[in-house]
Amino acid sequence: ASAQCDFKRAIHYPDTVLIDTHVTTVRTRSFTLHHTLRSNHTQKIHAEADIVLVWVDYPQNKAIHLPNDLMQQLKP
């Protein structure tokens, strides 16, 4: 449903990126993941992103409720 990223500083090869991801919000039909992208070398944050994912019934082309077991696993 949505993706937003704040870039804080450039990262340069051959450095690699570590990405930490955690659930911040769980709603009936969607959930939000927060990502922190860090330099493997300096451990400084280079970007932060928030992604809202919606559970969809593709044949009906509409958002549907998250399965209960998934909601329990996603609870922050």
Secondary structure, DSSP 8 states (H G I E B T S, - for coil): -EEEEEE-S---TT--EEEEEEEEEE-SSEEEEEEEEEETTT--EEEEEEEEEE-EETTTTEE----HHHHHHH--
